[in-house]
Amino acid sequence: METLKNFIEKSRTKFDSEQPSENHEFIFEQKLNSLSKRKQQPIFYTILKYAAVLIITFFITYSAFENQKTGRVIEVQLLTLSDLSEEYAEMEYFYIQTSYRQMDIIGQILTDNVPEQKEELFRELTALDSLHTSLQQELNLNPYDERVIDAMVKFYQFKVEILNQIIYNLKQVKSFNNQKYEKVFI
């Protein structure tokens, strides 16, 4: 820094010898005016941007209220494991078909019992299916996340195990009732 200062002091006469051109002030003034005009333009564009955001927000809010008022729901197609690969499709098909067969068996066993019990059992199984829907929503968000895929596979296995256990218990109750000791309801 000192060397620069020394150089300027030694060469001061060279620096002072040159004068700006006569129209220097006029050119400088024009540049200042053009800068001030540029500063005014962005304010207009900024206001325009805010207005556009407000209009878009208004229309989104309005359409959401209209959909809510009319009861229309925008449905999103949920992914399944079969959408990811053929191996997953085979596995998913196996578990779904197994659970359908088990539900038919449960329905046949429960024909002799009270309809309220049958309705309650199917209501609880429907609640179990809500877990499947939430897993599908998670799969939509993370289609190739191994944790989500593993959770869906475990859900299918769990559902089949639960249905097997229900069938086993219902058969136990039915055989007990057939022995005519007493009538037992689930």
C-alpha positions as CSV (number, residue, x, y, z in Angstrom):
1,M,0.0,0.0,0.0
2,E,2.9,2.4,0.8
3,T,4.5,1.7,-2.6
4,L,1.3,2.7,-4.4
5,K,1.0,5.9,-2.3
6,N,4.6,6.7,-3.0
7,F,4.2,6.1,-6.7
8,I,1.1,8.5,-6.8
9,E,3.0,11.2,-5.0
10,K,6.0,11.0,-7.2
11,S,3.9,11.0,-10.4
12,R,1.4,13.6,-9.3
13,T,2.4,16.0,-12.0
14,K,1.6,13.4,-14.7
15,F,-1.8,12.8,-13.2
16,D,-2.7,16.5,-13.0
17,S,-1.6,17.3,-16.5
18,E,-4.6,15.8,-18.2
19,Q,-8.0,17.5,-17.9
20,P,-11.4,15.9,-18.6
21,S,-13.1,16.8,-21.9
22,E,-15.3,19.9,-22.0
23,N,-18.5,17.9,-22.4
24,H,-17.6,15.6,-19.5
25,E,-20.2,17.1,-17.1
26,F,-22.9,16.8,-19.8
27,I,-22.0,13.1,-20.4
28,F,-21.9,12.4,-16.6
29,E,-25.3,14.0,-16.1
30,Q,-26.8,11.9,-18.9
31,K,-25.4,8.7,-17.3
32,L,-26.9,9.7,-13.9
33,N,-30.3,10.4,-15.5
34,S,-30.3,7.0,-17.3
35,L,-29.5,5.3,-14.0
36,S,-32.4,7.0,-12.3
37,K,-34.7,5.9,-15.1
38,R,-33.5,2.3,-14.7
39,K,-34.2,2.4,-11.0
40,Q,-37.9,3.5,-11.7
41,Q,-38.5,0.6,-14.1
42,P,-37.8,-2.2,-11.6
43,I,-40.3,-0.8,-9.1
44,F,-43.0,-1.1,-11.8
45,Y,-42.0,-4.6,-12.5
46,T,-41.9,-5.5,-8.8
47,I,-45.4,-4.2,-8.3
48,L,-46.5,-6.2,-11.4
49,K,-44.9,-9.4,-9.9
50,Y,-46.7,-8.9,-6.6
51,A,-50.0,-8.3,-8.4
52,A,-49.5,-11.5,-10.4
53,V,-48.8,-13.5,-7.2
54,L,-51.9,-12.1,-5.5
55,I,-54.1,-13.0,-8.5
56,I,-52.7,-16.5,-8.7
57,T,-53.2,-16.9,-4.9
58,F,-56.8,-15.7,-5.2
59,F,-57.7,-18.1,-8.0
60,I,-56.1,-21.1,-6.2
61,T,-58.0,-20.2,-3.0
62,Y,-61.2,-19.6,-4.9
63,S,-61.0,-23.0,-6.7
64,A,-60.2,-24.8,-3.5
65,F,-63.2,-23.3,-1.8
66,E,-65.4,-24.1,-4.8
67,N,-64.2,-27.8,-4.8
68,Q,-64.8,-28.0,-1.1
69,K,-68.3,-26.5,-1.4
70,T,-69.4,-28.7,-4.3
71,G,-67.8,-31.8,-2.7
72,R,-65.6,-32.5,-5.7
73,V,-62.4,-34.2,-4.8
74,I,-59.4,-34.4,-7.0
75,E,-58.4,-38.0,-7.1
76,V,-54.7,-39.0,-7.3
77,Q,-53.9,-42.3,-8.8
78,L,-52.0,-44.2,-6.1
79,L,-49.0,-46.4,-7.0
80,T,-48.9,-50.0,-6.2
81,L,-46.0,-52.4,-6.0
82,S,-47.0,-53.8,-9.4
83,D,-46.3,-50.4,-10.9
84,L,-42.6,-50.7,-9.9
85,S,-41.6,-54.1,-11.3
86,E,-42.9,-57.5,-12.5
87,E,-41.5,-59.3,-9.4
88,Y,-43.4,-57.0,-7.1
89,A,-46.5,-57.4,-9.3
90,E,-46.4,-61.2,-8.9
91,M,-45.8,-60.9,-5.1
92,E,-48.6,-58.3,-4.7
93,Y,-51.0,-60.4,-6.8
94,F,-50.3,-63.5,-4.7
95,Y,-51.0,-61.6,-1.4
96,I,-54.1,-59.9,-2.7
97,Q,-55.6,-63.1,-4.1
98,T,-54.7,-64.9,-0.9
99,S,-56.4,-62.3,1.2
100,Y,-59.5,-62.4,-1.0
101,R,-59.8,-66.2,-0.6
102,Q,-59.4,-65.8,3.1
103,M,-62.1,-63.2,3.2
104,D,-64.4,-65.5,1.3
105,I,-63.7,-68.3,3.9
106,I,-64.4,-65.9,6.7
107,G,-67.6,-64.9,5.1
108,Q,-68.7,-68.5,4.7
109,I,-67.8,-69.3,8.4
110,L,-69.7,-66.3,9.7
111,T,-72.9,-67.1,7.8
112,D,-74.2,-68.9,10.9
113,N,-73.2,-66.2,13.3
114,V,-74.8,-62.9,14.2
115,P,-74.6,-60.3,11.4
116,E,-73.4,-57.6,13.8
117,Q,-70.3,-59.6,14.5
118,K,-69.7,-60.0,10.8
119,E,-70.1,-56.3,10.2
120,E,-67.8,-55.4,13.1
121,L,-65.1,-57.8,11.8
122,F,-65.3,-56.4,8.3
123,R,-65.2,-52.8,9.7
124,E,-62.0,-53.6,11.5
125,L,-60.5,-55.1,8.4
126,T,-61.4,-52.0,6.5
127,A,-59.6,-50.0,9.1
128,L,-56.6,-52.2,8.4
129,D,-56.9,-51.3,4.7
130,S,-56.6,-47.6,5.6
131,L,-53.0,-48.4,6.6
132,H,-52.5,-49.8,3.1
133,T,-53.8,-46.6,1.6
134,S,-51.4,-44.5,3.6
135,L,-48.5,-46.8,2.5
136,Q,-49.6,-46.2,-1.1
137,Q,-49.5,-42.5,-0.6
138,E,-46.0,-42.8,0.8
139,L,-45.1,-44.9,-2.2
140,N,-46.3,-42.1,-4.4
141,L,-44.0,-39.7,-2.7
142,N,-41.0,-42.1,-2.7
143,P,-41.5,-44.7,-5.4
144,Y,-38.2,-46.5,-5.1
145,D,-37.5,-46.1,-1.4
146,E,-36.7,-49.6,-0.1
147,R,-38.2,-48.8,3.3
148,V,-41.6,-48.0,1.8
149,I,-41.5,-51.1,-0.4
150,D,-40.5,-53.3,2.5
151,A,-43.3,-51.8,4.7
152,M,-45.8,-52.6,2.0
153,V,-44.6,-56.2,1.7
154,K,-44.7,-56.6,5.5
155,F,-48.2,-55.1,5.4
156,Y,-49.4,-57.8,3.0
157,Q,-47.7,-60.5,5.0
158,F,-49.3,-59.2,8.2
159,K,-52.7,-59.0,6.7
160,V,-52.5,-62.6,5.5
161,E,-51.3,-63.7,9.0
162,I,-54.2,-61.9,10.7
163,L,-56.7,-63.4,8.3
164,N,-55.2,-66.9,8.9
165,Q,-55.5,-66.3,12.7
166,I,-59.1,-65.2,12.3
167,I,-60.0,-68.2,10.2
168,Y,-58.3,-70.5,12.8
169,N,-60.2,-68.9,15.7
170,L,-63.5,-69.0,13.8
171,K,-63.0,-72.7,13.1
172,Q,-62.2,-73.4,16.7
173,V,-65.4,-71.6,17.8
174,K,-67.5,-73.4,15.2
175,S,-66.1,-76.9,16.2
176,F,-66.8,-76.0,19.8
177,N,-70.3,-75.0,18.9
178,N,-70.8,-78.2,16.9
179,Q,-70.0,-80.2,20.1
180,K,-73.1,-78.5,21.6
181,Y,-71.5,-77.6,24.8
182,E,-72.8,-74.1,24.6
183,K,-73.3,-71.4,21.9
184,V,-70.3,-69.1,21.8
185,F,-70.3,-65.8,19.9
186,I,-67.2,-64.0,18.8
